[in-house]
Amino acid sequence: MSLEVRSPKYERASITIPSEVADMQKSFNGTICSNKGDEYVISNNIINLLGDEQVEMTWAQSSNHWKVTAAVYEDIWRKRSLSILTGEEFPISKEQELLIEWLDPRPQKVYLDIGCSTALYGRLIKKEQPQCKVVSLDFSRQMLEEARFKAEVEQTDLYLLRADARYMPFFGATFDGLVMGGTLNELTDPMKVLYESRRIIKKDGVFFMMHLIKSPTWYIRLMQDSAGLGGLTFWTVEESNQMFNRAGFSIVDQFTKGIVCFTKLVPA
């Protein structure tokens, strides 16, 4: 299945990305262009809609562009992070089971992994339902390169897209489901990304969200306040739910463990 995206320069112009780009077993390099003529490079299957554009970043965001961060993110940090953050045994398999249960991926449906890092969520969805289409989006080239490597090893096909989540390169009501794992806390403009998410999701779609919340424990709250200097933001459950509601989502299900909050959202 080919993928149609919206030109970053012309809101009404479309770009068709051939299905071969999603085949991680074959290296794909070339250029694509919209019907207005603006061109973008595909390098080793990574679709670059940002080009050489410089994006203003916080320290937390810029660390995602370090090769070492991309290399250790999933295998060292991500697989252990929930146990560390919740203060009890919480293997990543539990998180993955919850994602599949709430998202319920179906054949021929289209899903987007926002701020995908190494495409942990996107790869899981595609493995669970091989007949669906998955797009994994991030602005870090290093993270996408690591996602490319892992997807090839696992023989998982998906579209890897370098773009800014504040300006999603998609037409309205494109996706049957959205997922975001931990990215919300790193965003400089979370409401903009949430509004964009609401625009591109179908009216019967599902949005799986995992983010970190403010800790009730004073010493952990001090560490979170310090992390705020590096660009991380934390909210209470009530504050984050207000953001979701403002963006046009309703909360269907939710639970927290430690400072980790899982939320199932649908368009209001």
C-alpha positions as CSV (number, residue, x, y, z in Angstrom):
1,M,0.0,0.0,0.0
2,S,1.4,3.4,-1.0
3,L,1.3,6.3,1.4
4,E,-0.2,9.7,0.6
5,V,1.1,12.7,2.6
6,R,0.5,16.4,2.5
7,S,3.3,18.7,1.2
8,P,5.0,20.6,4.0
9,K,5.0,23.7,1.7
10,Y,1.6,23.5,0.0
11,E,-1.4,22.5,2.2
12,R,-3.5,21.3,-0.8
13,A,-0.7,19.5,-2.6
14,S,-0.2,15.7,-2.1
15,I,2.9,13.5,-2.3
16,T,2.6,9.8,-3.0
17,I,5.2,7.6,-1.4
18,P,5.6,4.2,-3.1
19,S,5.0,1.1,-1.0
20,E,8.6,-0.1,-1.7
21,V,9.8,2.6,0.7
22,A,8.3,0.6,3.6
23,D,10.1,-2.6,2.7
24,M,12.9,-2.7,5.3
25,Q,14.6,-5.6,3.6
26,K,15.6,-3.5,0.6
27,S,17.4,-0.1,0.8
28,F,15.4,2.6,-1.0
29,N,17.0,5.9,-2.0
30,G,15.6,8.7,-4.2
31,T,13.4,11.7,-4.3
32,I,9.7,12.4,-4.2
33,C,7.8,15.5,-5.1
34,S,4.3,17.0,-4.8
35,N,2.2,18.0,-7.8
36,K,3.5,21.5,-7.0
37,G,7.1,20.4,-7.6
38,D,8.6,20.6,-4.2
39,E,11.1,17.8,-3.7
40,Y,12.2,15.7,-0.7
41,V,14.9,13.1,-0.2
42,I,14.4,9.4,0.8
43,S,17.7,8.0,2.2
44,N,17.9,4.3,3.2
45,N,14.0,4.2,3.4
46,I,13.8,7.3,5.7
47,I,11.5,10.0,4.2
48,N,12.9,13.4,5.0
49,L,10.2,16.1,4.9
50,L,12.3,18.5,7.0
51,G,15.3,18.6,4.8
52,D,18.1,20.7,6.3
53,E,15.6,22.9,8.2
54,Q,16.8,23.7,11.7
55,V,14.2,23.2,14.5
56,E,14.6,25.0,17.8
57,M,15.0,22.4,20.5
58,T,15.3,22.1,24.2
59,W,18.2,20.1,25.8
60,A,15.9,17.1,26.2
61,Q,14.9,17.2,22.5
62,S,18.5,17.8,21.3
63,S,19.7,14.7,23.2
64,N,17.5,12.6,20.9
65,H,19.8,13.6,18.0
66,W,22.8,12.1,19.6
67,K,23.8,8.7,18.1
68,V,24.6,7.2,21.5
69,T,21.1,8.1,22.8
70,A,19.5,6.4,19.8
71,A,21.7,3.3,20.3
72,V,20.9,2.8,24.0
73,Y,17.3,4.2,24.2
74,E,15.3,1.1,23.6
75,D,17.6,-1.8,24.7
76,I,19.0,-0.1,27.8
77,W,16.5,2.5,29.0
78,R,13.1,1.9,27.5
79,K,12.8,-1.8,28.5
80,R,13.5,-0.9,32.2
81,S,12.1,2.6,32.4
82,L,8.6,1.7,33.6
83,S,9.8,-0.5,36.4
84,I,12.1,2.4,37.5
85,L,9.4,5.1,37.1
86,T,6.6,3.1,38.8
87,G,8.7,1.8,41.6
88,E,7.6,-1.8,41.0
89,E,8.1,-4.6,38.5
90,F,6.5,-3.4,35.2
91,P,8.0,-5.2,32.2
92,I,7.6,-3.6,28.8
93,S,5.4,-6.5,27.8
94,K,2.7,-5.2,30.0
95,E,2.8,-1.9,28.3
96,Q,2.7,-3.6,24.9
97,E,-0.2,-5.7,25.8
98,L,-2.2,-2.7,26.9
99,L,-1.4,-0.8,23.7
100,I,-2.7,-3.7,21.6
101,E,-5.8,-4.2,23.7
102,W,-6.8,-0.5,23.6
103,L,-5.7,0.2,20.0
104,D,-7.0,-3.1,18.6
105,P,-5.2,-2.8,15.2
106,R,-7.1,-4.1,12.2
107,P,-6.3,-5.2,8.6
108,Q,-6.1,-2.4,6.0
109,K,-6.3,0.3,8.7
110,V,-3.7,3.1,9.0
111,Y,-1.8,3.9,12.2
112,L,0.7,6.7,13.2
113,D,3.4,6.5,15.9
114,I,4.0,10.1,16.9
115,G,7.5,11.0,18.2
116,C,8.4,7.4,17.5
117,S,12.1,7.4,18.6
118,T,13.1,3.8,17.6
119,A,9.5,3.0,16.4
120,L,9.0,0.7,19.4
121,Y,5.2,1.2,19.2
122,G,5.0,1.2,15.4
123,R,6.9,-2.0,15.0
124,L,4.7,-3.7,17.6
125,I,1.5,-2.7,15.8
126,K,2.8,-4.0,12.5
127,K,3.9,-7.3,14.0
128,E,0.5,-7.7,15.7
129,Q,-1.4,-6.9,12.5
130,P,0.8,-7.3,9.4
131,Q,-2.0,-6.3,7.0
132,C,-2.3,-2.7,8.4
133,K,-0.2,0.3,7.4
134,V,2.1,1.9,10.0
135,V,3.8,5.3,9.8
136,S,6.4,6.2,12.4
137,L,7.3,9.9,12.7
138,D,10.1,11.6,14.5
139,F,12.4,14.7,13.9
140,S,15.5,12.9,14.9
141,R,17.4,11.3,12.0
142,Q,19.5,9.3,14.5
143,M,16.4,7.7,16.1
144,L,14.9,6.9,12.7
145,E,18.1,5.3,11.6
146,E,18.0,3.1,14.7
147,A,14.3,2.3,14.0
148,R,15.3,1.4,10.4
149,F,17.9,-1.0,11.7
150,K,15.6,-2.7,14.2
151,A,12.7,-3.0,11.7
152,E,15.1,-4.6,9.2
153,V,16.3,-7.2,11.8
154,E,12.7,-8.0,12.8
155,Q,11.5,-8.0,9.2
156,T,8.9,-5.4,10.0
157,D,7.7,-3.1,7.2
158,L,6.7,0.4,8.0
159,Y,7.1,4.0,6.7
160,L,9.7,6.1,8.6
161,L,9.1,9.8,8.3
162,R,11.2,12.7,9.5
163,A,8.9,15.6,10.2
164,D,7.7,18.1,12.8
165,A,4.7,16.8,14.8
166,R,3.6,20.4,15.3
167,Y,2.9,20.5,11.5
168,M,1.8,17.0,10.6
169,P,2.3,16.4,6.9
170,F,-1.1,14.6,6.5
171,F,-4.5,15.5,5.4
172,G,-7.4,15.5,7.8
173,A,-8.9,12.3,9.1
174,T,-6.1,10.1,7.7
175,F,-5.5,7.7,10.5
176,D,-7.5,5.0,12.2
177,G,-5.3,5.1,15.2
178,L,-2.5,7.2,16.9
179,V,0.0,6.2,19.5
180,M,2.5,8.3,21.5
181,G,4.8,6.9,24.1
182,G,6.5,9.4,26.5
183,T,6.9,12.1,23.9
184,L,4.3,14.5,25.3
185,N,6.6,15.5,28.2
186,E,9.3,16.5,25.7
187,L,7.2,18.7,23.5
188,T,7.8,22.5,23.5
189,D,4.2,23.0,22.3
190,P,2.1,20.0,23.4
191,M,-1.2,21.6,22.7
192,K,-0.2,22.2,19.1
193,V,0.7,18.6,18.6
194,L,-2.6,17.5,20.3
195,Y,-4.6,19.7,18.0
196,E,-2.8,18.3,15.0
197,S,-3.5,14.8,16.3
198,R,-7.1,15.6,16.5
199,R,-7.1,16.9,13.0
200,I,-5.6,13.8,11.4
201,I,-7.4,11.1,13.3
202,K,-10.7,9.7,12.0
203,K,-13.9,10.3,14.0
204,D,-14.0,6.7,15.1
205,G,-10.2,6.5,15.7
206,V,-8.3,5.6,18.9
207,F,-5.4,7.5,20.4
208,F,-3.1,5.5,22.9
209,M,-1.1,7.9,25.1
210,M,1.6,7.1,27.6
211,H,3.1,10.1,29.5
212,L,4.7,11.0,32.8
213,I,2.8,12.9,35.5
214,K,3.8,15.0,38.5
215,S,4.8,12.9,41.5
216,P,3.1,13.4,44.8
217,T,6.4,12.6,46.5
218,W,8.3,15.8,47.3
219,Y,11.9,14.6,46.5
220,I,10.8,13.2,43.2
221,R,9.0,16.4,42.5
222,L,12.3,18.3,43.1
223,M,13.9,16.1,40.5
224,Q,11.1,16.7,38.1
225,D,11.4,20.5,38.6
226,S,15.1,20.2,37.8
227,A,14.3,18.2,34.7
228,G,12.1,21.1,33.7
229,L,15.2,23.2,33.1
230,G,16.2,20.8,30.4
231,G,12.8,21.0,28.6
232,L,10.7,18.3,30.3
233,T,7.2,19.2,31.5
234,F,5.1,17.2,33.9
235,W,1.4,17.6,34.7
236,T,-1.0,16.1,37.2
237,V,-3.5,13.7,35.8
238,E,-6.2,16.4,36.0
239,E,-4.1,18.9,34.1
240,S,-3.2,16.5,31.3
241,N,-6.8,15.4,31.0
242,Q,-7.8,19.1,30.6
243,M,-5.3,19.4,27.8
244,F,-6.8,16.3,26.1
245,N,-10.3,17.7,26.4
246,R,-9.3,21.1,25.1
247,A,-7.7,19.4,22.0
248,G,-11.0,17.7,21.3
249,F,-10.5,14.2,22.8
250,S,-12.6,12.2,25.3
251,I,-11.0,9.9,27.8
252,V,-12.3,6.4,27.5
253,D,-10.0,4.6,29.8
254,Q,-7.0,5.5,32.0
255,F,-4.8,4.2,34.8
256,T,-1.6,5.3,36.5
257,K,1.3,3.5,38.1
258,G,3.8,5.6,39.9
259,I,4.4,8.6,37.7
260,V,3.4,6.8,34.5
261,C,-0.1,7.4,33.1
262,F,-1.8,5.4,30.3
263,T,-4.8,7.0,28.6
264,K,-7.1,5.8,25.8
265,L,-8.5,8.8,23.9
266,V,-11.1,9.1,21.2
267,P,-12.3,12.1,19.2
268,A,-15.0,14.0,21.2
